[in-house]
Structures are given as C-alpha cells and as structure tokens.
Amino acid sequence: MAKVVVLGAGVSGHTCASFLKKKLGKHHEVVVVTPNSYYQWIPSNIWVGVGQMSIDEVRFELKKVYDRWGIVFKQARALEIHPEGDASTGKGYVTIEYTAGDNSGVRENVEYDYLVNATGPKLNFEATEGLGPDKNSYSVCTYSHAAHAWEHLQENIKKMQAGQKQRFLIGTGHAMATCQGAAFEYILNIAHEISKRGLSKMAQITWISNEYEVGDFGMGGAFIKRGGYITPTKVFTESILAEYGINWIRRAGVYKVEDGKAYYETLDGEDKVQEFDFAMLIPSFSGVGMTAFDREGNDITDTLFAPNKFMKVDADYAQKPFEEWSADDWPSTYQNPTYNNIYAVGIAFAPPHAISKPMTSVTGRPIFPTPPRTGMPSGVMGKITALNIAERIHGATEHRHKASMSRMGAACIVSGGFGSFDGLGASMTVFPVVPDWDKYPEWGRDMKYSVGEAGLAGHWLKVLLHYLFFHKAKGYPFWWLIPE
C-alpha cells in the first residue's frame, strides 16, 4: 500500500486529493494535512466582502467530505519535511502540528511515499509596514477577512448616506504583490454597491497598483480579441474602470500604511501619499516557511525551497536577462528536482521568473507584479500531479500528464456587481498564461483563444460557476466531469 500526503486543501490541494483517491481507491492511502477545517471557494470571497454572500455560502467542512471519500484528514500545520527519513526507516516524513481539538499543539511525524506541497501562500502583510486587517487596511484573501471588510464597509456607506464623502483605495499593498485580479474585482463590486444606492457622487474610488500599465495582471498584460478587434488588456481594463468612475494610480510600490494614509514610491522615484477612509490592499505572498532536513539532521531548506520560501520544481531557475526568458523555463510536472517523490502545485511552487517585465525605481525598489498562479491553473496542476502520482504507484516510469503555464490557458470572470439584471461580468481567456513569443511572435498568445467581453451574461456565468465548483469540490455525482 502506498501513502500519499497532500499538504493543503485549497483549490490545488483539494483537487489533487480528490483525483488521487478516485484513481487509487481503497488499496492506497491519501492523507490531507491542512490547518483549516473548511474548504473555501476563494473567488467568491469578493461577494462576501460586499455583503452579497455569507461566509457559509463560500465554505464547507472538509472532514465530512473526506470521511465520505475515505481520505484521512489531519487539521494541522506542516512544519518540517524530512525527505530522507531517519536511519531506522529511511522513509520520508513530514512533521506536523495539530491546530485544533484535544491534540492542538501536539506534533506528529507523518510518513509518506509521495508528498504534494499545496500549502498555498503565506499572506505576508508584515512585508509592508502597517498593512493588514489587524492594522490599517482590509483584505479579501480569506472569507473571514472578507466578512471583516464588509462589516467596516457598511460604516463608510452609512457615512455617505449621512452626507459625508468617503475615499476608497483598492489595489496592491506591496511593490511586488500579485493577485491584481482579485483586487480589481473587489473595486468593481464596491463601485457597483455604491452606485445602486445612489451614492456615487459621495465616493472617490481609486485603484492603486504596481502594474506598469493597468491590465497587466501579473502576466505582462495581453492582447485579446473583443468584438472582432485585437485590443490590449490595458484598454479593456481602463475602459471598465472609467465606466465605473474609478481613478487609477499605476507603477506604485506601497511601502507603508497608516491610519487613512498609504505611502508609495513611483518608478520615477517620487514618494507620494494617498489618503483614504477605506482601503483594501492585497499583501505580498511568500511560502509558508516550512524547513527541511536530511537524514543526519542537516538543514537542507535551501535545497528544497527558493529564497521566497516556495518549493523548487522542474523549472529553469537560471539567472538570465529578461530578454532571454523562455516559455520553456516553466515547469510542467511540478516534481522537485532533488527528491522525485515530492511535488509542489498551485501557489506553493516557485516560479522561475516573473511574467511581467521586472521594473526598478530610480532608488532601487523593485515595482512589478509577481506571477499569478491561482484559480484554473492551480486546479489543473493539482489534477495532473494526482494522475502522475497514481500512475507511478501503478507502475509507470514517466509522467504522461503535463501542465506548463506556458502551454495552458486560463479563463477569468471578474464580477462587477451582483444582481440578476444589473450585475456585470468581465470575462477574459488567454492562451497560454505565460506568453510564448517564439510560437506566437506577433501577439505572444494564440488570438483564437485569447478573448474578452463584458456584460450581464458574464455575471450569470460567474454565479453558475460558483455552484458548479462547489458541486465538484463536495464530490457530488459526476464531479470529475466538471473541468478545472
């Protein structure tokens, strides 16, 4: 009997565990280790953050699902990886610490034949002075953060209703933050909620981002086909912001947040301050900070992990000029190069380089987005890793399933309001996620599959996908037929 341990139960980890169990059945053991008791559908946190959904509409208890599937569930945090095991067994193990129940605080060594790191990111609020929901800004990165943001957003709405103008600042809270898409969706929903209450004249809404151009989204921007014409995402995004009356600040590296003030540096080296009454700013991400040790107890964390604490996989991490970066640099199997029974998927793997061109201010501060690895790509990575591991357990010697971000597309639907007849959805697909200028020298991507539209139909599709993916995540009948 083989034992596969999956660290994390987000989109990538949960997808991986579900397909592992489907392929391996009762003859092999699948263990999921995660510090949280709930699965959450993160894209819908946006709606929690504007009061259109409750916390319980975007989450469910993991144990109930895993008990039904026959997956061992351990509510715990992974602390250490020992890929070589110890002298007595020689079997790799991970040290975990339970986070709930009677075992809270207790440590345990969990052996594995295969290990999948799907821990996701650490929300690195401390990288920006004063940033975070316990300090001077809000977040929608978790359902509890989003509910907290909505609680306080209502106070701002009441002030506007009483005749007091309010300033809203939404975007990235660090010079190298990613997830611009989530912040962009949130600012559109805030604008919609303010508009439907007839309060637009009482609000100043500002988008602030480390993007060189609005619409970069951490993937170097894109060209999309819209209405039969090729349009840059810069124009697509600016037109949506303008339609909602939103101002924008770009090329901004936020480095400090105080009560009502965000301090940022521009690429030109100017220090500026943006005042606000409500701010939701996405933090930078890092790996969760696991350490690793060899059989003799020597620290080999640098062998398994990159400096940003994300795990190394089958990517080309050679340092080279931006002009020499290639689509082939990106991993396709997510297998660690040193220990071939360890994988990292979703946000947990270390990208070989940025997708957007690195930019540095005149004072030396890097100001550009790091690569996004959320949503559809994370699910695909989790699935192909599960299939490859299952086939290895059944005797395969090669990985048949591959999913390089330079060979896969991604679809994104950004809601701009919630309502059957007054919502908006801006839908966009790009193929591939990482541009391949050798294969597509004119646009970097295949324009047959890189398209964008905005309208009410996109909003309906976004709502439909919310329920479809919950159906899939809960393992209801024919869940595996729903694509990632």
N, C-alpha and C positions, 0 to 999 in steps of 0.2 A: 504493500500500500504506500503510495506517495502522499506527501503532505505539502500543500501549497499555502503559504501565509501571505495575505494581502494586507498591507498597512494603509488604512484609509478607506472611507466609504463614501466618497464624493462621486461625481459623475464617472470618473475614470475607474476608481477602485471598485465601486458597486457594480459597474458594467463588467469589469474583469471577473469579479467573484461570481456573478450570475452565470456567465458563459462557462467559467471553469466548472461549476457544479453541473451545468447542463451536459457538458461533454464528458465529465469524469464519473458522474453518477455516485453510487454508494460505495464503489470499490476504492475510492481515494478520498482524502480529507481536505477540505477547504476551510481555512480559518481567516476570519476578518478581525483585525485589530484597529480600533478607532476610539478616540477619546469621547466621541459624542454618541448619544443614544438615538439620535434622529438622523434620517436622511433628509436633506433639504434640496429642493429644486431651485438652485441659486438664481436663475434668470427671473423668477417671479418675485424675488425679494424687492424688486423695483416697485411692484404694486403694493407690497406691504408698506413700503416707505412713503406711500401717498394715501394709505388708508383704504385701498380698493380690495385688498385681500388680508385675511387674518394670518397669524403665524401658523395655525393648524391647517390652513389651506395650502401651505407650501412645504409641509414636512410630514413624515410618518415615522413610527417607531421601527428601528431596524431589527430588533430581536424577534418580533413577531414574524417578519418576512423570512429571516434567516432560519428560525426554528422550522418554518414550513418547508424551506428548501433543504434543510439538513446541513446548513453551514454553521460552523462553530463561531460564535460571536463573543469577543472579548472587548469590553469597554475599557480601554486602556490606551496609554500613550507609549509609543515606541521610543526608546532612549538610546539603545546601543545595538549595533549589528556586529556579530562575530562570524564572519563568513567561513572561517576555517574551523569553527567549533573549538573544542578543547582536546587535550591529549587523550582523554578517556573514550570519547565517541567519535571525534573527528567530523561531527555533523554540524553544519551551520546552525546558529540560533540567533534570535533577536531578544534583547532584554526589554521587557515592557513594565509599565507601572499602571496599576488599575486606578481609574479616576472616579469610580462610583461604587456604591454598595458597601457591604461589610469588608470587602477587600481593598477599599480605597487606600492608596498609598503603598500597597504591597507590591513588591517586584516579583517577576517570574521570567524564567528563560524559556522561550518557545522555540523548539527545534523546527527546522523546515528542510524540505528537499528543493523547493523553489520559493523565492521571495520576490514579491512585487511591491515596490515602493510607490504608493499612490497617495501619499500624505497631503498633497496639495501644498499651498504656501503658508508661511508664517506672515500674518499681516503686520508688517514692520512699521507700525506707527511711530516708534521711537526714533526712526531714522530722520524724522522731521520734528524739530522742537515744537512742542505744544499741540501736535496733531493727534486726533483721535476722539472717540465718543466719550471718553472719561476726562477729556481736556477741553479743547476749544472748537472742535468740529464734529460732524456726524459722519456715519458710514452706512452703506447698504450691503456690505460684504457678507454679512450673515443675517439670518432672519431676526435675531434679537437686536442687532444694530439697526436694521431697517425699521422695526417697530419703535425703537427709541427715537429714530429720526422723525417718524410720523408724529409721535407724541409732541415733539417740540415744534414741528412744522405747523401744527394746528394753532399754537400760540401766535406764530407770525401771521397766520391767516386772520385770527381774531383782531390783531393789531391793525391790519389793513382794513378790516371791516369797520373799525373804530376811527378810521381816517388817518392812520399813521403809516407813512410809506416805509417799505421794507426792501432791503438789499439782499439778494440771494447769489451766492457764489458756489458754483458746482464745477468739478473737474478733477484734476490730478493734484495730489498734495505732496509730491516729491518730484525732483528733476528727472528721475528715471522710472517713474511709475508706469504701469501698464493698465489694462482694463479700461481704456478710454470709452469703449462701447457701453459699459455699464453706467458710467457717469453721464454719457450723452443721453442714454435712455431716461435716466432719472431727471435730467434737466428738462427734457421734453414733457415728462409727466407732471412735474411741478408747474411748468408753464400752462399746461392744459387745465390743471386743477384751479389755478389762479384765474384763468380766462373764463371758465364755466361759472365762476362765482361773480363775474363782472368786476374783477379787481385788478385787471392788467395795468391800469393807469397808476395803481398804488405800488407797483412792483418794479424794481430794477433787477433784471436777471442777467448774470454774467457767466460765461463759460471761460474757464481758465485751464490751459493745457500745456504740456511740454512738447506737443507736436510742432514740427516746423511749419506745417500747414494744417489747418482744420481738415479733418477727414483722413488723417494719416492712419489712425487707429493702431499704431504699432506695427503695421505691415507695409510701411513705405508708401502708404496711400495705394490707390488702384485706379484703373480706368474701367468703367462699367458701361454696358450698353443700356441706354434708357430712351424709350420712345424711338428706337431705330438709330439713335446717335451715340457716339462714343463720348462719355462725359467723365472727367476726373472726379474722384470722390470729394475733392476739395469743393468743387462747385455744387455737388449733390448735397453735401453737409451744410455748407454756408447758406444754401437756399432754404433748407429746413429751419436752421436757426433764425434766419431773417423772417421767415413766415411766422414764427412764434415771438418775434420781437426781442430776441436774445442777443446781447452783445457778446463779443468774444475776445479773449486775450490768448495769444499763442506764443510759442517759444519761451515759455515761462517756467523757471525752476523754483518752485516753492520750497523755502528752507526753514521757515518759522511761522507759526500761527499763534497769535494771541487772541484774547477775547475781542472779537469784532474786527480783527486785522490779520491779513495774510501777507507775509513778506516774500517777495520773489525777485529773482535775478533774471534778466533777459539775456539772450545770446550776445547782445551788444555790450553786456557788462553793466547795464543800468540796474540799480537797486530801486525797487518800487514797492508800494503798499496798496493793497486793495481792501477797502473796508466792506464789512458785511454785517448783516443781522442773523443770517443763517448760512452755514457753509457745510456742504458735503464734499469731502475731498478724499479721493482714493489714495491709500498709502502705497509705498513700495512693497514689493514682495521679496522674500528670501526663503530658502529652505527652512524646514522646521528645526534644524540644528541637531540631528542625530550624530552620534560619534561611531567610529568603527575601530575594531581591534583585531589583530591577528592572533594566532594560536598561543604565542608567547606573551600576549598582553600588550604588545607594542601598538601605539596609536597609528592607525592607517586611514584616518578620516580623509586626508588629502588624496589618498588613492581612490577612494570611492566617490568623493564629492568634490565639486568645483568650489572656488572661493566663496561663491554666493550661496553655498550650502545645498545646492541642487545636485542630484546624483548624475554622475557621468554615464553616458550610454554610447552607442555605436555612432558617434558623430566625429567630425573632424574639428578638433579643438585647437588646431594650429593657429598661432597669431599671425595674421596677414592683413594687408591693406584692404579697405572696404571694396576697392575695385576688383580684388581677386577672390572675394567671397563667391561661393558657388551653391547652386541648388543641391549639388551632391554632398555638401558639407553636412546636411541634415540627417538625423538618424532615421532608420526605417524599421528596426526590430526592437529598439529600446532595451537592448541587452547590455549589461555592464561589461566593459572590455576586459576586466581583470577576473571577475567571477561570473562564469557563464550561466549560473543558476539564479542570478539576481537581475531584476528588470526595474525600470522606473518609467512611469507613464503620467500623462497629464502634466500639471504644473510641476510635478516633482522631478522631472528630468531637466538637466542643464542644457539650454540651447547652445549651439556652437558660436553663435554671434547674434547681434541684433538683426532685425529685418529692415527697420528704418535706418537711414544713414546716421551714424554717430555724429553728434554735434557738440562742440565745447564752447562755452562762453569765453570772452577775452580774458577772464580771470582764471580760467581753467576748470570751471564747473561743467561736467557733462550734463547736457539738457537734451534728452531724446527718449522716446518710449522704448521699453524693453519688449521682447516678443510676447504676444498673447498666445495662450495655449489652452484656452477654456472651451467649454461647450462641445460642439460637434467633434473637433479634433480630439479632445480628451476621451470622448466616448469611443471613437474609432480605435485609438491607441489601446484602450483597455480591452476592447474586443479582440483585436488581432494578437495581443500578448497572451490572452487566455487561450486562444486557439493554438498558438505556437507551443505554449507550455503543455497543453493537453496532448498535442501530437507528439511532443518529446517524451512524455510519460508513456505513450503508447508505442514508442519505438522509433519515431522519426529522428533523423540526424541533422536535418536542415530546417530553417524557418521558411515555410511556404507563404506565410501571410506577412505583408509589409504595409507600412502606412507612414511614409515620409510626408512631412508638411509641405515639401516641395513637389509632391506628387498627388496630394489630396486637396479637394476643395472644401469650402466651408460656407454654410448658409447662416445668415444672421437676420433676425427680425427684431427691430427696435420699435417698441410701442411708444406712441406719443399721446397717450391718453387712454382712458378705459371707459368704454360705453358701446352699446350695440350699434348706435348710429352716429356717434360723434367721436369715436376713437380714431386713431391713426396708427398705421404700421408702416415703417420704412424698411422694406426687405431688400437684402443685398446678398448675392452669392459671388464668390471669387474662386477661380481655379487657375493655378494652385494657390495655397495660402502664401507660401514663400515664392516670390516671382522667379521665373526661370528665363533669364534673358537670352540664353543660348537657344532654347527651344522656341521661345516666343519673342523674337528680337524687337518687334515693333511696340508691344504693349507690356511685355513681361508676363502676361497671363493669356489664357485662351478666351477670347472675347465671345465665343459661343456660350460659355458657361459663366461669364462674369457680367451679371446684370443687376439692375437696381430699379425699384419702383416704390412709390409712396401712395398710400390710400387706405380706405376703410377695410378693404379685403385683407390687407396685410395684418391689421389688428385682429380680425376674426381668426386668421391663421395662427397668430401668436397665442390666442386663447385656446384654440384647438390643440396646439402642440403641448401646452401646459398639461392638459388632461391625458393626452396620448402618452407623454413621457412618464406621467405618474402611473398609468396603466402598466407601462413597460417596467418601471422601477419596482413596482409591487409584485411583479411576476404573475400578473393575471393571464388568462388564456391567450396563447399565441403571442406572448410578449416579445419573443425573439424575432418576430416578423417586422416589428417596428424598427426602422433604421436608426442608426445613431445620429 
